[in-house]
Amino acid sequence: MTTAPVDDIALAAAAFLTADTPRNAVVRFRTVSALDQPRDRITRATLHATAHGVYEASLDGEPVTESVLNPGWTSYEWRLAYQTFDVRGQLAAGSGSELRLELLLADGWYRGDLGFARANANYGDEISVAAALTIEYADGSQQTIATGPEWTAEDSGIRSSLYNGQTIDARGAAGPLEARVTDIDRRTLFPQSAPLVMRQETLKPMSVQLSPSGSVLVDFGQNLVGWVRCTVQGESGHEVTLRHAEVLEDGELGTRPLRGAAATDVFVLSGGLDTFEPTLTFHGFRYVEVSGWPGDIDLDSFEAVVVHSEMKRIGTFECSEPLVNQLIHNSVWGQKGNFLSVPTDCPQRDERLGWTGDIAAYAASAAFQFDSADFLDGWLRDLFVETEHADGGIVPLTVPDVLKYANFPDGFSLPWHRATAVWGDAAVWVPQALWHAYGDRERLAAHYPAMVLHLGSAERDVSASGLWDLGNQLGDWLDPDAPPEDPAAAKADPSVVATACLYRSASFAAEAATILGADEDAARWRRLAETTRAAFNQHYVDGGIVLSDCATVYALAIVFGLLDDPDLARAGDRLAELVRAADYRVTTGFAGTPFVTWALSETGHVDDAYALLLERECPSWLYPITMGATTIWERWDSMLPDGTVNAGEMTSFNHYALGAVADWVYQVVGGVRPAEPGYSRVRIQPVPGPGITWARTRLETPRGVVSCEWELVDGEFTIHSSLPDGVEGDLVLPDGSAVRTIDGETRWRCDLR
């Protein structure tokens, strides 16, 4: 994609084309146009395109871009991204005085029957596409070829659904259609800013096996998101079917967690050598069941194509414990799979929605692992417009909020019309994570209005007591002690969770307002934070014991700064007691999990934090790894020790939220912390604990590369750190001594015996 400024009127000449087709049918629009001048006189050629749906554009039979699933998923009612591609080289490499421009159009997210529980949510009944090719010649003249009523349309023979998969008939198109012009609100158009979705890498199969029922199962060895590309030859009209799933259960493809998503691709052979690649859908899978394959399976005929939004890997971590290294691997792959146009909860079942609570929990980890600034900035702009247009300025549970169009069956509902802690707090916590990671003041300013809306909506549910104890809450979602059928039935009182979250959000909003020079706002949010803190302590804290007396409420109270000594020390001790009493099994859900190890280490219980991290029995972070996990699971026990899948209706094997402990691993075990936003000043402070004897951490910050390596041998601690040019830092050693460091390398040691 070009980085040059985009002409906002580029699509003015382009009509939005549609055709009357059944759901899932993929339309091909085409035009053949004469070039005004020979190709060697072309000095510039640019294609602008977008769609309600997803499109693929080609010139003279070749794709114009390596990106896929364009234009991605945004809040289409108010924001529709258009893409700009430099195609001069492609035109120059062609031949002849005519060019052929084609556009494939599929339902994508716009008309994808999205959601769960048979929601079948859609933005509209009609998909459409628009494109304009602008060609400039050496003499300064210009030619524009744009979508219009003269274009032809045909059924491509492809059927595509994001949830159900793709059918490709290699024998050709199914028949002509009538192209007609429609229109959209063109005020929604804006130039692409978030990174495009790209093919990132390919994986070859590890093995092929027969299931007990005789099905052929191909194992790619890694739970991933994308599709399978395969090459096959057989009789014309013969069908090859690929079904995808993340796990095996009883040796068979484990499709029950997919719920209503068929996740099935069908390839109809031409009779020659065919290569199939279903680029208008995507799946979350490790295993593929292959049926109808002509002859014996040849693993060289298959490769898994990994697909996600373009992101640069910036943070790495490695330590002496292989299971922790695998945990970080799983977190990284969970982010890859769920950062596909929007930050989704899961990539495989009939859902794949931008749940705000998941990214609220995970944003800090995400911002360390990959440069997520552009990706999350685009999503936060959707969050703002969704919130701005919602009744009461309430942050939706999902962004983009397609679920407002859901057709849920009677008796099913969600707390749509009230502010929700953690989920709504994404409006504050995600910008907070981005601010600390990248220090971009301009983007902080862009994200601040959503903070204002969220806090305003939350204030309406604050009772006269000063507590956020009105409205509906999801609380400490997926507490491992909650029954499978009721994931909100947590030990933590939901009002304690909500009030703690309100304090954190109000505190950062006050900080953001101060940075931005909004002094009146800053005073408002400081008052809200102060009154919330006072109410929390008055109603929920008694001698350091927090109401509902479970790990999550202590973690939030400690890490968010709600307690003063001696209550802080007592709460830390009580948290450690609870963690030990649970034999270091995890007892927290979405709300508490990102903070429980922080709360332990910050109150002097480092050994307990390490023991909690390193526990292997269920529920724990390492239990899934002992069960072969290659991504983070949605539930601590998504798979039970006997190899059966959790009986709940809601379980996936690629959910990053509970992997939010990675942030603590990077900063506390790894020792790389931002002392000031964007790492303009760095704090190197690894805190060793039992079970890990060395760690290496590297982060490419906006100021350059920061690294920290440490080792503990027979009580002697050694550290080697490096800071970018012009960056100062503070090196805090495990014995409590501190050293001010300047750019470059620093080596130090201390005796911990």
C-alpha positions in Angstrom: 0.0 0.0 0.0 1.3 3.4 -0.8 2.3 5.8 2.0 1.8 8.9 0.0 -1.2 11.2 0.8 -4.4 9.8 -0.6 -6.7 12.0 -2.8 -10.0 12.0 -0.9 -11.9 12.6 -4.2 -10.3 9.6 -5.9 -13.4 7.5 -5.7 -15.7 10.4 -6.7 -15.9 9.0 -10.2 -16.5 5.5 -9.1 -20.0 4.0 -8.8 -20.7 1.4 -6.2 -21.6 -1.8 -8.1 -23.8 -4.6 -6.8 -25.7 -7.5 -8.3 -28.6 -9.6 -7.2 -27.2 -12.8 -5.9 -28.0 -15.3 -3.2 -26.1 -15.1 0.2 -22.5 -16.3 0.0 -22.3 -16.0 -3.8 -19.1 -14.2 -4.9 -19.6 -11.8 -7.8 -16.9 -10.9 -10.4 -17.2 -7.4 -11.9 -15.1 -6.7 -15.0 -14.2 -4.0 -17.5 -11.9 -4.0 -20.5 -10.6 -0.5 -21.4 -8.4 0.9 -24.0 -5.3 2.8 -22.8 -5.1 6.4 -24.0 -1.3 6.0 -24.6 1.2 3.2 -24.8 2.2 1.6 -21.5 5.8 2.8 -21.6 4.4 6.4 -21.3 2.7 5.7 -18.0 4.4 7.7 -15.2 2.0 6.9 -12.4 -0.9 4.6 -11.9 -3.0 4.3 -8.7 -6.0 2.1 -7.9 -8.4 3.2 -5.1 -10.9 0.7 -4.0 -13.3 -0.2 -1.2 -16.4 -2.3 -0.6 -19.3 -3.1 1.7 -18.1 -6.7 1.9 -14.6 -7.9 1.0 -13.0 -7.5 -2.4 -10.1 -8.7 -4.5 -8.8 -6.5 -7.4 -6.8 -7.7 -10.3 -5.2 -6.1 -13.4 -4.7 -8.1 -16.5 -5.3 -11.2 -14.5 -2.8 -10.5 -11.7 -3.7 -9.3 -8.1 -2.9 -5.7 -7.5 -1.9 -6.4 -3.9 -0.6 -9.1 -1.6 -3.1 -7.9 1.1 -6.3 -9.9 1.6 -9.8 -9.4 3.0 -9.9 -5.7 2.0 -11.2 -3.3 3.1 -11.2 -5.0 6.5 -13.8 -4.6 9.2 -14.7 -1.1 10.5 -17.8 0.5 11.9 -19.3 0.6 8.4 -22.1 3.0 9.3 -19.6 5.8 10.0 -16.2 4.6 8.8 -15.4 2.8 5.6 -11.7 2.5 4.7 -10.6 2.7 1.1 -7.2 1.4 0.0 -4.7 2.9 -2.4 -2.3 0.8 -4.4 0.5 1.8 -6.7 0.1 -0.3 -9.9 2.4 1.5 -12.3 4.9 -1.3 -12.3 2.1 -3.8 -12.9 0.8 -1.9 -15.9 4.2 -1.3 -17.3 5.0 -5.0 -17.1 1.9 -5.9 -19.1 1.4 -5.8 -22.9 -1.2 -4.6 -25.3 -3.2 -1.4 -25.7 -6.0 -2.6 -23.5 -6.2 -3.5 -19.8 -8.6 -5.8 -17.9 -9.7 -4.7 -14.5 -11.6 -7.2 -12.3 -13.1 -7.0 -8.9 -14.3 -10.0 -6.8 -16.9 -9.2 -4.2 -17.9 -11.4 -1.3 -20.1 -10.9 1.8 -17.2 -10.6 4.2 -18.1 -9.0 7.5 -20.7 -6.7 6.0 -23.3 -9.5 5.2 -21.7 -12.4 7.0 -24.4 -13.5 9.4 -22.1 -12.7 12.2 -22.5 -13.4 15.9 -23.3 -16.3 18.2 -26.5 -17.9 19.4 -27.9 -17.7 15.9 -27.6 -13.9 16.0 -27.2 -13.7 12.1 -26.2 -10.1 12.4 -25.6 -8.1 9.2 -25.0 -4.5 8.3 -27.3 -4.8 5.3 -28.7 -7.0 2.6 -26.7 -5.6 -0.3 -23.0 -5.8 -0.8 -21.2 -3.4 -3.2 -17.8 -2.5 -4.5 -16.2 0.7 -6.0 -12.8 1.3 -7.6 -11.1 4.0 -9.6 -7.9 3.5 -11.6 -6.1 6.7 -12.2 -3.3 6.7 -14.9 -0.9 9.6 -15.6 1.1 9.8 -18.7 4.5 11.5 -19.5 2.8 14.4 -21.2 0.8 15.2 -18.1 -2.5 13.8 -19.3 -4.6 11.6 -17.1 -7.0 8.8 -17.6 -9.5 7.4 -15.1 -11.1 4.0 -15.3 -13.8 3.7 -12.7 -16.6 1.3 -11.8 -19.8 2.2 -13.6 -23.0 0.8 -15.2 -21.1 -0.3 -18.3 -19.2 -2.9 -16.3 -20.2 -6.6 -16.7 -20.9 -9.0 -13.8 -20.9 -12.7 -13.5 -21.3 -15.4 -10.9 -17.7 -16.4 -10.2 -18.6 -19.9 -9.2 -17.2 -19.2 -5.7 -19.2 -19.4 -2.5 -17.8 -17.7 0.6 -18.6 -17.3 4.2 -16.3 -16.2 7.0 -17.7 -18.7 9.4 -18.6 -21.5 7.1 -15.8 -21.5 4.6 -15.3 -21.2 0.9 -16.3 -23.3 -2.1 -14.2 -22.9 -5.3 -15.2 -24.4 -8.6 -12.1 -24.5 -10.8 -14.2 -25.2 -13.9 -15.1 -21.5 -14.1 -17.9 -19.0 -13.7 -21.5 -20.1 -13.2 -23.2 -17.5 -15.4 -23.8 -13.9 -16.2 -25.4 -11.4 -13.8 -26.7 -7.9 -14.2 -24.4 -5.3 -12.7 -26.3 -2.3 -11.2 -25.3 0.9 -9.5 -26.2 1.4 -5.9 -24.8 4.0 -3.5 -23.6 4.4 0.1 -23.1 7.4 2.3 -19.8 8.6 0.9 -19.1 10.7 4.0 -18.1 7.4 5.6 -15.1 7.0 3.4 -11.6 7.6 4.8 -8.1 6.6 3.7 -6.8 3.3 5.1 -4.8 4.0 8.2 -4.7 0.7 10.1 -2.4 -2.0 8.7 -3.7 -4.3 6.0 -4.4 -8.0 6.5 -1.5 -10.0 4.9 -0.3 -13.5 4.3 2.5 -13.7 6.9 4.1 -17.2 6.6 3.3 -20.7 5.6 3.6 -23.9 7.6 4.0 -27.4 6.2 2.1 -30.3 7.8 3.8 -32.3 10.5 1.9 -35.5 10.0 -1.1 -37.2 8.6 -3.1 -39.9 10.4 -6.3 -41.8 10.3 -8.9 -41.2 12.9 -10.7 -44.1 14.6 -13.6 -43.6 12.2 -11.2 -43.7 9.2 -11.1 -39.9 8.5 -7.8 -38.5 7.1 -6.4 -35.9 9.5 -3.6 -33.5 8.6 -1.8 -31.9 11.6 0.0 -28.6 11.1 1.5 -28.7 14.6 0.4 -25.1 15.5 -3.0 -23.6 16.2 -3.1 -20.8 13.6 -5.4 -18.5 11.7 -5.7 -18.5 7.9 -6.4 -21.2 5.4 -4.9 -24.2 3.6 -3.5 -23.8 0.1 -3.4 -27.1 -1.8 -2.4 -28.5 -5.2 -4.4 -31.4 -6.5 -5.3 -33.2 -9.8 -8.3 -35.3 -10.4 -11.4 -35.8 -12.5 -13.3 -32.7 -13.5 -16.2 -32.1 -11.1 -14.7 -34.2 -8.3 -14.9 -32.5 -4.9 -12.2 -32.3 -2.2 -13.5 -31.2 1.2 -11.4 -29.7 4.0 -12.8 -29.3 7.5 -10.9 -27.3 10.1 -10.6 -27.5 13.9 -8.2 -26.6 16.7 -8.2 -29.9 18.5 -8.9 -33.6 18.3 -11.3 -35.2 20.7 -11.3 -39.0 21.0 -9.0 -39.0 18.0 -11.6 -37.3 15.8 -11.8 -33.7 14.6 -13.0 -31.6 17.5 -15.7 -29.5 15.8 -18.1 -29.0 18.8 -16.3 -25.8 20.0 -17.0 -24.3 16.6 -20.7 -24.2 17.4 -22.5 -23.0 14.2 -19.4 -22.4 12.1 -18.9 -25.1 9.5 -15.3 -24.0 8.8 -15.3 -26.2 5.7 -13.8 -25.5 2.3 -14.8 -27.4 -0.8 -12.7 -27.5 -4.0 -14.3 -28.7 -7.2 -11.6 -29.9 -9.6 -11.1 -28.8 -13.2 -9.5 -32.0 -14.4 -6.1 -30.4 -14.7 -3.6 -29.5 -12.0 -5.4 -27.1 -9.7 -4.1 -24.9 -6.9 -6.8 -23.8 -4.5 -6.4 -21.0 -2.0 -9.6 -19.8 -0.2 -8.7 -16.2 0.4 -12.3 -14.9 1.0 -12.6 -16.7 4.4 -10.4 -17.6 7.3 -10.3 -20.4 9.9 -8.8 -21.0 13.3 -7.3 -24.5 13.2 -4.4 -26.9 13.7 -6.0 -30.0 12.2 -7.7 -30.5 8.8 -9.9 -33.4 7.9 -9.5 -34.2 4.2 -12.1 -36.1 2.3 -12.4 -36.9 -1.3 -8.7 -36.6 -2.0 -7.9 -38.4 -5.3 -5.2 -41.0 -4.5 -2.9 -41.1 -1.5 -2.3 -38.0 0.6 0.9 -36.2 -0.2 1.9 -33.8 2.5 3.8 -31.7 0.1 0.5 -30.8 -1.6 -0.6 -28.8 1.5 0.5 -25.7 3.3 -1.2 -23.6 5.9 -1.1 -19.9 5.1 -1.0 -17.7 8.3 -3.0 -14.5 8.0 -3.2 -11.5 10.2 -2.9 -7.7 10.1 0.6 -6.5 9.3 2.5 -6.0 12.6 6.2 -5.8 13.3 7.4 -8.1 16.1 9.2 -5.8 18.6 9.5 -7.8 21.9 11.1 -11.1 22.6 11.6 -13.1 25.8 13.4 -16.3 26.7 14.2 -17.9 30.1 15.5 -21.0 31.7 12.0 -22.6 32.0 10.9 -24.1 28.7 7.2 -24.1 29.7 7.3 -20.4 30.3 8.9 -19.9 26.8 6.1 -21.9 25.4 3.6 -19.7 27.3 5.1 -16.7 25.6 5.0 -18.5 22.2 1.3 -19.2 22.8 0.6 -15.6 23.7 2.4 -14.4 20.5 0.4 -16.8 18.3 -2.8 -15.8 20.1 -2.2 -12.2 19.1 -1.3 -13.2 15.6 -4.6 -15.1 15.2 -6.8 -12.5 16.8 -5.3 -9.3 15.4 -7.0 -9.8 12.0 -8.5 -6.5 11.0 -9.9 -6.1 14.6 -8.8 -7.5 17.9 -11.1 -10.4 18.2 -11.9 -12.7 21.1 -11.4 -15.9 19.0 -10.8 -16.7 15.4 -12.6 -20.0 14.8 -16.2 -20.3 16.0 -19.4 -18.4 15.1 -18.3 -15.3 16.9 -14.9 -13.7 16.1 -16.0 -10.3 17.5 -14.0 -7.4 18.8 -14.9 -7.9 22.5 -13.8 -4.9 24.4 -13.1 -6.8 27.6 -10.5 -9.1 26.0 -8.3 -6.3 24.6 -8.8 -4.3 27.8 -7.1 -7.1 29.6 -4.5 -7.8 27.0 -3.4 -4.5 25.5 -0.2 -4.1 27.5 1.0 -7.5 26.5 0.1 -6.9 22.9 1.9 -3.6 22.7 5.1 -5.3 23.9 5.0 -8.3 21.6 4.2 -6.4 18.4 4.1 -2.8 17.2 0.3 -2.5 17.8 0.1 1.2 17.6 -1.5 1.6 14.2 -3.7 -1.5 14.6 -5.2 -0.5 17.9 -5.4 3.2 16.9 -7.7 2.2 14.1 -9.9 0.0 16.4 -10.1 2.8 19.0 -11.4 5.2 16.4 -14.2 2.7 15.7 -14.8 2.4 19.4 -15.3 6.2 19.6 -17.8 6.4 16.8 -19.7 3.4 18.1 -19.8 5.0 21.6 -20.6 8.4 20.3 -23.7 7.0 18.5 -24.8 4.6 21.2 -27.6 5.6 23.6 -26.1 7.2 26.6 -22.6 7.2 25.2 -22.0 3.6 26.3 -19.0 1.7 25.1 -20.4 -1.4 23.4 -19.3 -4.9 24.5 -18.0 -5.5 20.9 -16.4 -3.1 18.5 -17.4 -2.9 15.7 -20.8 -3.4 17.2 -22.5 -5.6 14.7 -24.4 -7.2 17.5 -26.8 -4.3 17.6 -28.2 -5.9 14.5 -28.4 -9.3 16.1 -31.5 -11.5 15.9 -31.1 -13.3 19.1 -33.7 -15.9 20.0 -36.2 -15.1 22.7 -34.8 -15.2 26.2 -31.2 -14.3 25.3 -29.9 -10.9 26.2 -26.7 -9.0 27.0 -26.3 -5.9 29.2 -26.4 -3.5 26.2 -27.8 -0.4 27.7 -25.6 0.1 30.8 -21.9 0.9 31.1 -19.9 -2.3 31.9 -16.6 -2.4 33.8 -13.6 -3.9 32.2 -15.4 -4.0 28.8 -16.2 -0.3 28.8 -12.9 0.5 30.4 -11.2 -0.5 27.2 -11.9 3.1 26.1 -9.3 4.1 28.8 -7.1 1.1 29.4 -6.2 0.5 25.7 -5.1 4.1 25.2 -3.2 3.9 28.5 -1.3 0.8 27.3 -0.5 2.6 24.0 0.6 5.7 25.8 3.0 3.8 28.1 4.3 1.7 25.2 4.7 4.4 22.5 4.2 7.8 24.1 2.3 9.3 21.2 0.6 12.5 22.5 -1.4 13.1 19.2 -3.0 9.7 19.4 -3.7 10.1 23.1 -5.6 13.2 22.2 -7.5 11.3 19.5 -8.5 8.6 22.0 -9.4 10.9 24.9 -13.0 11.8 23.8 -14.0 8.1 24.2 -12.6 8.1 27.7 -14.9 11.1 28.5 -17.9 9.2 27.1 -17.2 6.1 29.0 -16.6 7.8 32.4 -19.8 9.9 31.8 -21.8 6.7 31.2 -20.3 5.0 34.2 -21.0 7.9 36.5 -24.7 7.5 35.9 -24.5 4.1 37.5 -22.7 5.3 40.6 -25.0 5.2 43.5 -25.3 7.8 46.3 -22.7 5.7 48.2 -20.1 6.6 45.6 -19.8 3.0 44.4 -20.4 1.7 40.9 -23.0 -0.7 42.1 -25.9 0.0 39.7 -26.5 -1.5 36.3 -25.3 -4.7 34.8 -21.8 -6.2 35.1 -20.0 -9.2 33.7 -17.5 -9.0 36.6 -14.6 -11.4 36.8 -15.6 -13.3 33.7 -14.5 -16.9 33.5 -13.5 -17.3 37.1 -12.3 -20.9 37.0 -14.6 -21.7 39.9 -17.7 -20.6 38.0 -19.8 -23.4 36.5 -19.2 -24.0 32.7 -22.8 -22.8 31.9 -22.5 -19.6 33.9 -19.1 -17.9 33.3 -20.2 -14.7 35.1 -20.8 -16.5 38.4 -17.5 -15.4 39.9 -16.3 -15.2 43.5 -15.5 -11.5 43.2 -18.4 -9.2 43.9 -19.1 -7.4 40.6 -19.6 -4.1 42.3 -16.2 -4.3 43.9 -14.7 -5.1 40.5 -16.6 -2.2 38.9 -15.7 0.4 41.5 -12.0 -0.6 41.4 -12.1 -0.3 37.6 -13.8 3.1 37.8 -11.0 4.4 40.0 -8.3 3.2 37.6 -10.0 4.7 34.6 -10.8 8.0 36.3 -7.1 8.3 37.5 -5.7 7.8 34.0 -8.3 10.1 32.4 -7.1 12.8 34.8 -3.5 12.1 33.8 -4.4 12.2 30.1 -6.3 15.4 30.5 -3.4 17.0 32.3 -1.0 15.9 29.5 -3.4 17.4 26.9 -3.9 20.7 28.8 -7.5 20.0 29.6 -7.3 21.3 33.2 -11.0 21.5 34.0 -11.4 17.9 32.8 -8.4 16.8 34.8 -9.9 18.3 38.0 -13.2 16.6 37.2 -11.6 13.2 36.9 -9.4 13.6 39.9 -12.5 14.4 42.0 -14.2 11.3 40.6 -11.1 9.2 41.4 -10.8 10.6 44.9 -14.5 10.1 45.8 -14.4 6.6 44.3 -11.3 5.6 46.3 -12.9 6.9 49.5 -16.1 5.0 48.9 -14.2 1.9 48.0 -12.3 2.0 51.3 -15.4 3.0 53.3 -17.7 0.2 52.0 -15.4 -2.5 50.8 -12.3 -2.6 53.0 -12.1 -3.6 56.6 -8.6 -3.8 58.1 -7.1 -4.7 54.7 -9.7 -7.3 54.0 -11.6 -6.6 50.8 -15.3 -7.5 50.4 -15.7 -11.0 48.8 -12.2 -11.9 50.0 -10.8 -13.5 46.8 -7.7 -13.1 44.7 -9.3 -10.8 42.1 -10.5 -8.1 44.5 -7.1 -7.9 46.2 -5.3 -7.9 42.9 -7.4 -4.9 41.6 -7.2 -3.0 44.9 -3.5 -3.4 45.2 -2.4 -2.8 41.6 -4.8 0.1 41.0 -3.6 1.9 44.1 -6.9 1.9 46.1 -5.3 1.0 49.4 -3.0 2.9 51.9 -0.8 1.3 54.5 -1.4 -0.6 56.7 -4.3 -1.9 54.6 -2.0 -2.4 51.6 0.4 -4.6 53.5 -2.5 -6.6 55.0 -4.2 -7.0 51.6 -0.9 -8.2 50.1 -0.5 -10.8 52.8 -4.1 -11.9 52.5 -3.7 -12.3 48.7 -0.6 -14.5 49.3 -2.5 -16.5 51.8 -5.3 -17.2 49.3 -2.9 -18.1 46.5 -1.1 -20.5 48.8 -4.4 -22.0 50.1 -5.3 -22.7 46.4 -2.0 -24.6 46.0 -1.0 -22.0 43.5 -3.8 -22.8 41.1 -5.2 -19.8 39.4 -8.5 -18.5 40.9 -9.0 -15.4 38.8 -10.9 -14.6 35.6 -10.7 -11.8 33.1 -10.7 -9.0 35.6 -8.1 -10.3 38.0 -5.7 -12.4 35.9 -3.8 -9.5 34.3 -3.0 -8.1 37.8 -2.6 -11.0 40.3 1.1 -11.6 39.8 1.7 -7.9 39.8 -0.1 -7.6 43.1 2.0 -10.3 44.7 5.4 -9.1 43.5 4.6 -5.4 44.3 3.7 -6.3 47.9 6.8 -8.4 48.6 5.4 -11.9 47.7 7.7 -12.5 44.7 8.1 -16.2 45.5 4.4 -16.7 45.5 4.1 -14.9 42.2 6.6 -17.2 40.6 5.0 -20.3 42.1 1.6 -19.1 40.7 3.2 -18.6 37.2 5.0 -22.0 37.3 2.2 -24.1 38.5 1.3 -27.0 36.1 -1.9 -28.4 37.5 -5.3 -27.2 36.3 -6.2 -24.3 36.5 -2.9 -22.7 35.7 -1.0 -20.9 32.9 1.2 -23.9 32.3 -1.5 -26.6 32.5 -2.6 -26.0 28.8 1.0 -26.4 27.8 1.3 -29.8 29.4 -1.8 -30.6 27.3 -0.1 -29.6 24.1 -1.5 -26.1 23.7 0.2 -23.8 21.1 -2.1 -20.8 21.8 -3.8 -19.4 24.9 -7.1 -21.0 25.8 -10.4 -19.3 26.6 -10.9 -21.3 29.7 -8.3 -22.6 32.1 -9.8 -26.1 31.4 -10.8 -25.8 27.8 -9.5 -29.3 27.5 -9.8 -31.6 30.5 -7.0 -33.8 31.7 -8.6 -36.9 30.1 -8.5 -35.1 26.7 -12.1 -34.2 26.4 -13.3 -30.7 25.6 -14.9 -28.6 28.3 -18.6 -29.3 28.3 -19.6 -25.6 28.2 -21.1 -24.1 25.1 -18.4 -21.5 25.1 -14.8 -22.7 24.8 -12.1 -21.9 22.4 -8.4 -22.8 22.1 -7.3 -19.4 20.9 -8.2 -16.6 23.2 -5.5 -14.2 24.4 -7.2 -12.6 27.4 -5.9 -15.0 30.0 -2.4 -14.7 28.6 -2.2 -11.2 29.9 0.3 -12.4 32.5 2.8 -12.0 29.7 3.0 -8.3 30.5 4.2 -9.2 34.0 6.7 -11.7 32.6 8.2 -9.1 30.3 8.5 -6.4 32.9 9.2 -8.3 36.2 10.9 -11.5 35.1 12.4 -9.9 32.0 13.0 -6.6 33.7 12.2 -4.1 30.9 9.9 -1.4 32.0 9.0 2.1 30.7 10.0 4.7 33.3 8.4 7.3 31.1 5.9 7.0 28.2 7.3 5.6 25.0 10.5 4.4 26.9 11.9 7.9 26.7 13.4 6.8 30.0 13.8 3.2 30.9 13.7 1.2 34.1 15.7 -2.0 34.1 14.4 -4.0 37.1 14.3 -7.8 36.8 13.0 -9.5 39.9 14.3 -13.1 40.0 12.3 -15.8 41.8 12.4 -19.5 42.4 12.2 -21.7 39.3 13.8 -19.4 36.8 17.6 -18.9 36.8 18.1 -16.7 33.7 16.1 -14.6 31.3 16.7 -12.5 28.2 14.4 -9.8 27.1 14.6 -7.5 24.1 12.3 -4.7 23.0 12.4 -2.3 20.1 11.0 0.9 21.6 10.2 4.1 19.7 13.7 5.3 20.9 15.6 2.2 19.9 16.4 -1.3 21.2 16.4 -2.0 25.0 17.7 -5.3 26.2 18.2 -7.0 29.5 19.9 -10.3 30.3 20.3 -11.7 33.8 21.5 -14.9 35.4 21.5 -16.2 39.0 24.1 -18.8 39.8 24.8 -19.9 43.4 23.3 -16.7 44.8 25.3 -14.4 42.5 23.2 -12.2 40.3 24.7 -10.8 37.1 23.0 -8.5 34.6 23.8 -7.1 31.2 21.5 -4.3 29.9 21.6 -2.0 26.9 19.8 1.3 26.2 19.5 3.2 22.9 21.5 6.3 22.2 20.3 9.3 24.1 18.1 7.4 26.5 18.7 7.3 30.2 17.6 4.6 32.6 17.5 3.4 36.1 18.9 0.0 36.9 17.3 -1.5 40.0 19.1 -4.6 41.3 17.4 -7.4 43.3 19.2 -6.3 46.5 17.4 -3.0 46.3 20.4 -0.9 45.1 19.8 1.4 42.2 22.1 2.7 39.5 21.4 5.5 37.1 22.5 4.5 33.6 23.0 6.3 30.4 22.7 5.0 26.8 24.8 2.0 25.9 25.7 -1.2 27.7 25.8 -1.7 31.5 27.0 -4.8 33.4 26.5 -5.3 37.1 26.4 -8.0 39.7 25.3 -8.4 43.3 25.3 -11.1 45.9 21.9 -12.4 46.9 23.1 -15.1 49.4 
